[in-house]
Amino acid sequence: MDIYPIAKSNKKPLCDASQYEQMYTQSIKDSDKFWAEQA
């Protein structure tokens, strides 16, 4: 079995951990509003 290394990515995330947590909380509290804003 061949094992290949994981390729490194130069891409930056779209949001940081704090922003992710805020978005997640909003998506749980009011999912309709959250997804309307994301669309």
WOHUQUI-V507355 format. One record per pair of residues at least 24 apart in sequence whose C-alpha atoms are under 6 Angstrom apart, sorted by the first residue. I is the first residue (numbers start at 0). J is the second residue. Records with the same first field share a line. If there is no record, write none. Layout:
I = J / J
This chain:
none
